[in-house]
Amino acid sequence: MKKTALLALSVLLLAGCGRKEEPVRLELPGWADDVRTGINDFLSLYGEGGRKHHDGTYVVFDFDNTTSIFDIQYQMVPFQPMVMAFDIVPEEMGNILSQDLTRMDICSEWIEDICWDYSYLYKNYGPFTAEGLAPSDTAAIHKDPSWLDFATKMYGLYNLVYQIEPTEVCISWLTSWFHGMTDDQIYALSKASHEKFKDVETSIVNWGGERPCSWTSGISVTDELKELWKALKESGIDIWVCSGSQLEQVRAAVDVFGLHEWCTGILAVPTKYDSSSAGYLALPDGKWQRDTVETRSFTWNKGKVTAIENALVPRYGHGPEAGFMDSGGDFHFCTEFSTLKMVVCFNTADKNERDGAGLVAETALYERDVLGYDLKKANKAGDTFYVLQGRNENGMRSLIPSNATIKYGTSEERLFKSEANMAFLDSLKAAKPSVKDILDRNALGRIDGFTGYHSR
């Protein structure tokens, strides 16, 4: 009897030694309950050990306002003139700022004023370089009214271009600010910007002058997002970033915010749109390697789909299993791939009812409240499971356990931009359409380049 007991105990001990550690799951309190449950179900089913897992399982994250709260590019637009990091001589500035613009009838006066200010500042405080001014020199130049005039007009021109030009022109034009810089210099400048703004509370900075402007200061990647990336990585799921910001800006952000160890690679906007328009692969020990597969696309709107199809689908043989988004710039890649099992939409609560992200937000609540979906039910029905995650934009910025968001400067949660969103959702609840009908009827022919729900 003793021998039998000892043998049984030995078997149990051996079994315990060989038992795999419990899989990583989301536990932090900032997740909305339905979002946490959905992601944990996804990890259980599509992560390592799950019956739907395979070696080529991967997900795609947007970066700005998805991985991060607020936008790395929007922070860098004021940061670059703050430190005067330009590798441009005054004689070149006009041509560089004019390149690719189609509405010079509106922009020429702005550019002329900017060039005058830049020439004066260059003569008195320059020459300027890609590294920017030393802190003591920065303090001195900021006291000169011509610097404020230059900075506000550069920011104002940036806003103007994004209002009047096509998206592709805007994206290409903004990279002209990096004229003459190497990739490593852009990376260093981006890193300095991210490090400056990541540890400050959210605030609105007001610049006065002839053309006053305001911009949001402060950006963060929450502990919940780091928890999510860690869980995905440890579940054998590859993590890709596909961002509308510049490639070196995103590469620096992944490093500054401590995401490198979990990242597989990034696709983003190249400095020059040519044959070198490929992304980066994240290597161990914080290193990066330029990918050899070209994206051949500006990674914005439908361009994100093109980039994924060019760079990732050949690598894996299929589209992504999950997408993470916040805006209309992500709508195409988070709706068109039939491989998508789940999409998390981070709620900025500022999208119209039939904008891409507004549609996704409304669809998420419709799936939950009308169709009764969880991940398995949605996937069994052939649908992507959409969920909506809220956040608090105040202070150091955080996720909150809600589908709604607390906008900066307020204290109450807001689910949508306006009553029109809720009215649209109510109309869906009354009509009870399919998910495909919701997206196709409201996006086909309205959202440029949209090819249809699960059309790829």
Backbone torsions as a table, in degrees:
resi	resn	phi	psi	omega
1	MET	NA	-41.9	179.5
2	LYS	-64.3	-41.1	179.9
3	LYS	-62.9	-40.3	-179.9
4	THR	-63.9	-42.6	-180.0
5	ALA	-64.7	-43.5	179.6
6	LEU	-63.4	-38.5	179.0
7	LEU	-64.7	-41.7	179.8
8	ALA	-64.9	-41.0	179.3
9	LEU	-64.4	-39.5	179.2
10	SER	-62.9	-40.9	178.6
11	VAL	-62.5	-43.2	-180.0
12	LEU	-64.1	-42.4	179.2
13	LEU	-63.8	-43.1	178.2
14	LEU	-62.9	-40.7	178.5
15	ALA	-63.3	-40.7	179.6
16	GLY	-64.9	-40.0	179.6
17	CYS	-63.7	-32.6	-177.6
18	GLY	-89.3	-4.7	-176.5
19	ARG	-70.0	134.0	178.6
20	LYS	-70.8	143.2	177.9
21	GLU	-59.0	151.7	177.8
22	GLU	-59.6	137.5	-178.5
23	PRO	-65.7	152.2	178.9
24	VAL	-72.7	133.1	177.6
25	ARG	-134.1	160.6	-179.5
26	LEU	-74.4	131.1	-178.5
27	GLU	-132.8	-19.3	-174.2
28	LEU	-62.5	150.8	-170.0
29	PRO	-75.7	-9.4	-175.9
30	GLY	-76.5	-11.8	-178.4
31	TRP	-78.5	138.5	167.7
32	ALA	-62.9	145.0	-174.1
33	ASP	-57.0	-45.0	-177.1
34	ASP	-70.6	-28.8	177.8
35	VAL	-71.7	-46.7	179.1
36	ARG	-59.8	-46.1	-179.9
37	THR	-61.4	-43.7	-179.4
38	GLY	-62.9	-44.7	-179.7
39	ILE	-67.4	-41.6	178.2
40	ASN	-63.6	-37.6	174.6
41	ASP	-63.8	-39.8	178.3
42	PHE	-62.6	-44.3	179.4
43	LEU	-63.2	-39.1	-179.5
44	SER	-67.5	-37.4	-174.8
45	LEU	-88.0	-41.8	-174.0
46	TYR	-106.9	-7.5	175.2
47	GLY	-82.1	174.8	-178.1
48	GLU	-56.8	129.4	-176.6
49	GLY	95.1	-19.3	177.0
50	GLY	-77.7	151.9	-173.9
51	ARG	-71.3	-13.7	178.3
52	LYS	-102.4	2.1	-177.2
53	HIS	-76.4	145.6	171.0
54	HIS	-146.9	167.8	-173.7
55	ASP	-63.0	-22.1	-178.0
56	GLY	-100.1	23.7	179.2
57	THR	-73.8	127.2	178.5
58	TYR	-146.9	158.4	179.0
59	VAL	-128.6	160.2	-178.8
60	VAL	-127.8	126.9	177.4
61	PHE	-108.1	135.1	157.0
62	ASP	-69.2	162.7	177.6
63	PHE	-102.5	-63.7	-172.0
64	ASP	-66.6	126.8	180.0
65	ASN	64.9	11.7	174.3
66	THR	-123.8	-74.1	172.1
67	THR	-64.3	-42.6	177.4
68	SER	-104.5	161.5	166.6
69	ILE	-99.2	118.9	-170.5
70	PHE	82.4	-178.5	-160.3
71	ASP	-119.0	123.3	-178.7
72	ILE	-64.0	-35.3	-178.9
73	GLN	-69.4	-41.8	179.5
74	TYR	-63.4	-28.6	176.2
75	GLN	-75.2	-35.3	-176.6
76	MET	-74.2	-26.4	179.9
77	VAL	-59.8	-45.9	173.5
78	PRO	-77.1	-29.7	-175.9
79	PHE	-64.1	-38.9	-176.3
80	GLN	-61.5	-48.4	174.1
81	PRO	-70.5	-24.1	176.2
82	MET	-58.7	-41.1	-178.3
83	VAL	-103.7	0.3	178.8
84	MET	54.2	49.2	178.8
85	ALA	-90.4	85.9	179.6
86	PHE	-136.9	131.9	175.0
87	ASP	-103.7	56.6	-173.9
88	ILE	-133.8	130.2	174.0
89	VAL	-83.7	153.5	-175.1
90	PRO	-54.5	-36.1	-177.4
91	GLU	-65.1	-21.4	-177.7
92	GLU	-94.2	-18.6	-169.3
93	MET	-57.9	-43.6	-177.9
94	GLY	-61.1	-47.2	-179.8
95	ASN	-66.0	-37.6	-178.3
96	ILE	-67.6	-43.9	179.9
97	LEU	-72.5	-18.6	-179.6
98	SER	-88.9	-17.0	-172.9
99	GLN	-61.1	137.5	176.9
100	ASP	74.5	-13.2	-177.2
101	LEU	-73.6	137.6	-179.7
102	THR	-103.6	-11.0	-176.6
103	ARG	-116.3	57.7	179.3
104	MET	-67.7	-19.1	176.0
105	ASP	-61.5	-27.4	178.8
106	ILE	-97.0	-34.3	-171.3
107	CYS	-90.1	-19.2	-170.1
108	SER	-60.6	-39.7	-179.1
109	GLU	-66.2	-40.5	176.4
110	TRP	-59.5	-47.6	-176.6
111	ILE	-65.5	-38.3	178.3
112	GLU	-61.1	-45.1	178.6
113	ASP	-64.9	-41.5	179.1
114	ILE	-61.6	-43.7	-179.2
115	CYS	-63.4	-39.0	179.0
116	TRP	-63.3	-47.2	179.8
117	ASP	-62.6	-43.4	-176.6
118	TYR	-63.8	-41.4	178.8
119	SER	-61.6	-44.3	178.8
120	TYR	-62.4	-47.0	-178.0
121	LEU	-66.5	-39.0	-179.8
122	TYR	-62.9	-42.3	-179.3
123	LYS	-66.7	-37.9	-173.2
124	ASN	-95.1	-23.0	-176.3
125	TYR	-129.5	-7.9	-175.9
126	GLY	-86.4	-166.7	3.2
127	PRO	-73.7	148.5	177.9
128	PHE	-87.7	153.9	-178.6
129	THR	-136.6	173.4	178.4
130	ALA	-64.6	-23.3	-178.8
131	GLU	-79.5	-18.2	-178.5
132	GLY	82.6	174.2	-177.7
133	LEU	-80.0	154.7	172.3
134	ALA	-68.0	154.6	-177.7
135	PRO	-52.7	-40.0	-179.7
136	SER	-65.9	-38.9	178.4
137	ASP	-71.7	-32.9	176.8
138	THR	-63.6	-43.6	179.1
139	ALA	-60.6	-38.4	-178.8
140	ALA	-69.1	-44.7	-175.8
141	ILE	-69.5	-30.0	-179.3
142	HIS	-67.4	-17.7	178.0
143	LYS	-81.8	-12.2	-178.3
144	ASP	-86.8	125.1	179.2
145	PRO	-56.8	-27.7	179.7
146	SER	-67.8	-30.4	176.4
147	TRP	-66.3	-45.6	180.0
148	LEU	-61.2	-39.6	178.2
149	ASP	-62.8	-43.6	178.4
150	PHE	-63.0	-49.6	-175.3
151	ALA	-63.2	-45.0	-178.3
152	THR	-68.3	-33.8	-179.5
153	LYS	-76.8	-32.1	172.7
154	MET	-63.7	-44.8	179.1
155	TYR	-66.9	-39.4	178.8
156	GLY	-65.5	-39.3	177.4
157	LEU	-64.6	-40.0	176.4
158	TYR	-57.1	-49.0	178.2
159	ASN	-61.6	-41.0	-178.6
160	LEU	-63.8	-47.6	-179.1
161	VAL	-58.5	-41.6	-178.7
162	TYR	-71.7	-14.7	176.1
163	GLN	-88.2	-33.2	-169.2
164	ILE	-110.7	-13.2	-176.0
165	GLU	-108.1	155.3	173.5
166	PRO	-61.1	154.1	-175.6
167	THR	-55.1	-43.3	-177.1
168	GLU	-62.8	-37.1	177.7
169	VAL	-66.5	-43.9	-179.6
170	CYS	-59.2	-47.3	-176.4
171	ILE	-63.7	-44.9	178.8
172	SER	-64.6	-42.7	-176.7
173	TRP	-62.6	-41.0	-176.4
174	LEU	-65.3	-30.8	177.8
175	THR	-68.9	-15.1	178.0
176	SER	-65.6	-21.3	176.7
177	TRP	-62.5	-23.0	-180.0
178	PHE	-93.8	16.6	-179.1
179	HIS	-51.0	132.1	177.0
180	GLY	84.9	-8.6	-177.6
181	MET	-89.7	147.4	170.6
182	THR	-81.0	166.7	177.3
183	ASP	-59.4	-40.6	-178.9
184	ASP	-67.0	-33.8	177.3
185	GLN	-68.8	-39.6	176.5
186	ILE	-65.0	-40.6	177.1
187	TYR	-59.0	-46.5	-178.4
188	ALA	-64.1	-41.5	177.8
189	LEU	-64.3	-42.9	178.8
190	SER	-63.0	-43.2	179.9
191	LYS	-60.5	-42.0	178.9
192	ALA	-62.8	-40.0	178.6
193	SER	-65.1	-47.6	-179.2
194	HIS	-61.6	-41.7	-178.7
195	GLU	-67.3	-32.8	179.2
196	LYS	-68.2	-41.6	-170.6
197	PHE	-96.2	-10.0	-174.7
198	LYS	-76.4	-21.2	-175.4
199	ASP	-110.6	25.4	178.8
200	VAL	-119.9	150.0	176.1
201	GLU	-71.1	152.8	-179.9
202	THR	-61.0	134.5	175.8
203	SER	-153.2	160.8	172.7
204	ILE	-101.4	121.2	178.9
205	VAL	-94.9	126.4	179.8
206	ASN	-106.8	121.1	173.4
207	TRP	-103.4	125.6	179.6
208	GLY	-85.0	-148.4	-178.8
209	GLY	102.1	-170.9	-177.7
210	GLU	-63.0	-38.5	178.6
211	ARG	-124.8	80.8	-175.4
212	PRO	-62.3	153.4	178.8
213	CYS	-148.1	164.4	178.6
214	SER	-134.1	146.9	177.4
215	TRP	-147.5	156.6	-176.4
216	THR	-88.6	128.1	178.4
217	SER	-107.0	132.5	178.1
218	GLY	119.5	131.2	179.3
219	ILE	-152.4	148.1	-177.9
220	SER	-153.8	157.9	165.9
221	VAL	-115.2	120.7	-172.4
222	THR	-75.1	162.4	175.4
223	ASP	-61.5	-32.0	179.1
224	GLU	-63.5	-39.2	179.3
225	LEU	-68.9	-36.9	176.7
226	LYS	-66.3	-39.3	175.5
227	GLU	-59.7	-42.2	-180.0
228	LEU	-64.9	-47.8	180.0
229	TRP	-61.1	-42.2	179.1
230	LYS	-61.9	-43.8	-179.4
231	ALA	-63.9	-42.3	178.4
232	LEU	-63.0	-47.7	-178.7
233	LYS	-60.6	-46.4	-177.7
234	GLU	-73.7	-9.5	174.3
235	SER	-96.3	10.2	176.2
236	GLY	76.7	24.9	-178.6
237	ILE	-110.2	127.0	179.6
238	ASP	-74.6	143.7	-177.5
239	ILE	-118.9	118.6	176.5
240	TRP	-115.4	145.3	171.7
241	VAL	-106.7	133.2	173.5
242	CYS	-126.8	105.3	-168.4
243	SER	-123.1	148.7	174.3
244	GLY	-84.3	-1.8	173.8
245	SER	-83.7	169.9	-176.3
246	GLN	-70.0	146.7	-171.1
247	LEU	-55.6	-46.4	-178.3
248	GLU	-71.3	-30.9	174.7
249	GLN	-60.5	-43.1	-178.1
250	VAL	-72.3	-42.1	177.8
251	ARG	-57.4	-45.2	178.6
252	ALA	-65.0	-38.1	-179.0
253	ALA	-65.7	-42.0	177.7
254	VAL	-57.9	-38.4	179.4
255	ASP	-74.4	-48.6	-175.6
256	VAL	-62.4	-38.6	-176.4
257	PHE	-89.9	8.6	171.8
258	GLY	74.0	35.6	-176.6
259	LEU	-106.5	-6.4	-168.7
260	HIS	-57.3	-42.4	-173.0
261	GLU	-63.6	-20.8	-178.9
262	TRP	-103.3	-10.0	-174.4
263	CYS	-82.6	138.0	174.0
264	THR	-90.4	-43.3	179.9
265	GLY	-176.8	171.4	-179.5
266	ILE	-132.6	143.8	169.9
267	LEU	-119.8	130.1	-178.0
268	ALA	-159.1	-174.3	-173.6
269	VAL	-77.8	122.6	178.2
270	PRO	-74.7	158.9	176.7
271	THR	-64.7	-39.8	175.6
272	LYS	-125.6	130.4	-178.8
273	TYR	-84.4	91.6	-179.5
274	ASP	-147.3	-159.6	-175.6
275	SER	-65.6	-12.5	179.1
276	SER	-92.5	13.5	-176.4
277	SER	-78.0	65.6	176.8
278	ALA	-117.1	162.6	-179.2
279	GLY	-88.0	-157.9	178.9
280	TYR	-124.9	149.5	169.7
281	LEU	-104.3	132.9	178.7
282	ALA	-85.0	121.3	-179.0
283	LEU	-103.7	164.9	177.4
284	PRO	-60.9	162.3	177.2
285	ASP	62.4	30.7	174.2
286	GLY	73.6	15.5	-177.4
287	LYS	-93.9	159.9	178.4
288	TRP	-128.3	149.5	174.8
289	GLN	-131.6	129.4	178.4
290	ARG	-65.7	130.1	179.8
291	ASP	-68.5	155.9	178.2
292	THR	-98.3	-8.1	-178.4
293	VAL	-96.2	121.7	-176.2
294	GLU	-77.4	143.3	173.7
295	THR	-82.4	-31.7	-179.7
296	ARG	49.9	44.9	-175.3
297	SER	-165.0	147.5	163.5
298	PHE	-79.4	125.5	-171.6
299	THR	-82.6	70.6	-178.9
300	TRP	-149.9	139.2	-179.2
301	ASN	52.2	-128.4	-178.5
302	LYS	-64.4	-19.9	177.7
303	GLY	-64.1	-25.4	176.7
304	LYS	-68.0	-37.8	176.4
305	VAL	-63.0	-45.0	179.6
306	THR	-60.2	-44.3	-179.7
307	ALA	-62.2	-43.8	178.9
308	ILE	-64.5	-41.6	179.9
309	GLU	-67.8	-32.3	-179.4
310	ASN	-81.3	-38.8	-170.8
311	ALA	-103.6	-28.5	-173.5
312	LEU	-109.3	-41.4	-178.7
313	VAL	-60.3	-43.4	175.4
314	PRO	-62.9	-32.1	-178.2
315	ARG	-71.6	-39.6	-174.7
316	TYR	-105.6	-20.3	-178.6
317	GLY	89.2	3.9	-177.7
318	HIS	-166.4	173.7	178.0
319	GLY	-80.4	179.9	-178.1
320	PRO	-72.1	153.3	176.6
321	GLU	-86.9	-21.8	178.3
322	ALA	-148.1	151.5	177.4
323	GLY	-130.3	151.7	-179.4
324	PHE	-132.1	125.0	-164.5
325	MET	-145.6	172.3	170.6
326	ASP	-145.7	-20.9	-168.1
327	SER	-137.9	177.4	177.0
328	GLY	-62.1	-23.2	176.7
329	GLY	-66.0	-15.8	179.9
330	ASP	-107.2	-5.0	-172.1
331	PHE	-58.1	-44.9	-175.6
332	HIS	-61.4	-50.1	-174.5
333	PHE	-73.5	-18.6	-179.9
334	CYS	-95.8	4.4	177.7
335	THR	-129.4	-29.1	-171.1
336	GLU	-82.8	-29.6	-177.3
337	PHE	-77.7	121.9	-179.7
338	SER	-72.3	-12.6	179.1
339	THR	-77.8	-12.6	-175.3
340	LEU	-68.6	120.4	176.7
341	LYS	-94.2	-28.4	-177.0
342	MET	-151.7	144.8	173.4
343	VAL	-134.0	129.5	173.5
344	VAL	-104.0	121.1	177.6
345	CYS	-103.8	116.6	177.2
346	PHE	-81.8	124.2	-165.7
347	ASN	-84.2	112.0	173.5
348	THR	-93.1	-6.6	175.0
349	ALA	51.4	38.5	179.9
350	ASP	-140.7	22.7	-177.5
351	LYS	-109.5	138.9	177.8
352	ASN	-65.3	163.3	-170.1
353	GLU	-63.4	-28.5	179.4
354	ARG	-117.9	16.8	164.3
355	ASP	-69.5	161.9	-176.8
356	GLY	-56.0	-51.3	-178.0
357	ALA	-71.6	-31.5	175.0
358	GLY	-62.5	-42.8	177.4
359	LEU	-61.1	-42.6	-179.3
360	VAL	-66.4	-42.2	179.3
361	ALA	-60.5	-45.1	179.7
362	GLU	-67.1	-38.5	179.0
363	THR	-64.4	-37.2	179.4
364	ALA	-59.8	-46.5	-179.6
365	LEU	-71.4	-34.2	176.8
366	TYR	-63.7	-44.8	179.1
367	GLU	-59.3	-43.0	-177.4
368	ARG	-71.8	-48.3	-169.5
369	ASP	-86.7	-27.5	-177.8
370	VAL	-105.4	-48.6	-177.9
371	LEU	-84.3	-14.8	178.9
372	GLY	67.8	30.1	-175.4
373	TYR	-75.4	140.9	153.5
374	ASP	-118.1	-172.0	-175.6
375	LEU	-59.7	-48.8	-175.5
376	LYS	-65.5	-41.2	179.8
377	LYS	-65.9	-41.0	179.1
378	ALA	-63.6	-47.0	-178.1
379	ASN	-67.5	-36.0	177.4
380	LYS	-64.1	-32.8	178.5
381	ALA	-81.3	-2.1	-179.5
382	GLY	85.4	14.4	-177.5
383	ASP	-107.2	156.4	166.5
384	THR	-77.0	139.3	178.0
385	PHE	-90.3	114.4	-179.0
386	TYR	-101.4	134.7	175.7
387	VAL	-134.4	157.6	-172.8
388	LEU	-122.4	123.6	-177.0
389	GLN	-112.8	126.8	-179.6
390	GLY	-89.7	169.6	-178.1
391	ARG	-152.1	166.5	173.5
392	ASN	-115.1	118.4	-175.4
393	GLU	-87.2	-1.4	-178.6
394	ASN	-87.4	164.6	175.5
395	GLY	60.9	-131.6	179.4
396	MET	-87.3	3.2	174.3
397	ARG	74.1	134.0	-175.6
398	SER	-158.4	160.9	166.6
399	LEU	-81.1	152.8	178.3
400	ILE	-128.9	152.8	-177.1
401	PRO	-76.1	65.4	-175.7
402	SER	-158.0	157.5	171.2
403	ASN	-79.7	-17.8	-176.7
404	ALA	-93.3	167.7	-175.2
405	THR	-125.8	145.3	172.6
406	ILE	-99.1	108.6	-177.4
407	LYS	-71.2	155.0	-179.7
408	TYR	-58.6	135.4	178.4
409	GLY	84.8	2.9	178.4
410	THR	-125.4	171.5	179.5
411	SER	-124.9	-6.3	-178.4
412	GLU	-101.9	146.3	177.8
413	GLU	-73.0	139.7	177.4
414	ARG	-125.8	126.1	-178.0
415	LEU	-81.2	-42.0	-176.8
416	PHE	-133.0	175.5	177.9
417	LYS	-66.2	-43.1	-174.0
418	SER	-153.2	177.8	177.1
419	GLU	-64.0	-24.2	180.0
420	ALA	-62.0	-35.2	177.1
421	ASN	-64.0	-44.2	-179.0
422	MET	-67.4	-37.9	177.5
423	ALA	-63.5	-39.6	178.2
424	PHE	-64.9	-43.6	178.2
425	LEU	-62.1	-40.4	177.4
426	ASP	-62.1	-36.5	178.4
427	SER	-66.6	-35.2	176.4
428	LEU	-66.5	-42.6	-179.5
429	LYS	-62.5	-32.7	179.2
430	ALA	-75.1	-39.3	-175.1
431	ALA	-84.0	-29.1	179.5
432	LYS	56.5	53.5	176.5
433	PRO	-76.7	169.5	172.0
434	SER	-76.9	165.5	177.0
435	VAL	-61.6	-41.2	178.3
436	LYS	-59.8	-43.3	179.3
437	ASP	-63.5	-41.2	180.0
438	ILE	-58.5	-49.7	-173.9
439	LEU	-75.5	-43.6	-177.5
440	ASP	-69.2	-44.4	-177.4
441	ARG	-65.2	-29.4	-174.6
442	ASN	-103.5	-8.4	-178.1
443	ALA	-119.0	-34.6	179.3
444	LEU	-63.4	125.2	-179.2
445	GLY	83.8	-11.4	179.2
446	ARG	-107.7	-41.6	-179.5
447	ILE	-100.4	118.5	-171.9
448	ASP	-55.6	126.5	173.9
449	GLY	82.4	-2.2	179.8
450	PHE	-69.4	126.3	-174.8
451	THR	-102.1	-3.9	177.1
452	GLY	119.7	150.0	178.8
453	TYR	-61.6	126.9	178.9
454	HIS	56.9	35.3	-178.2
455	SER	-82.4	-6.1	-178.3
456	ARG	-120.6	NA	NA
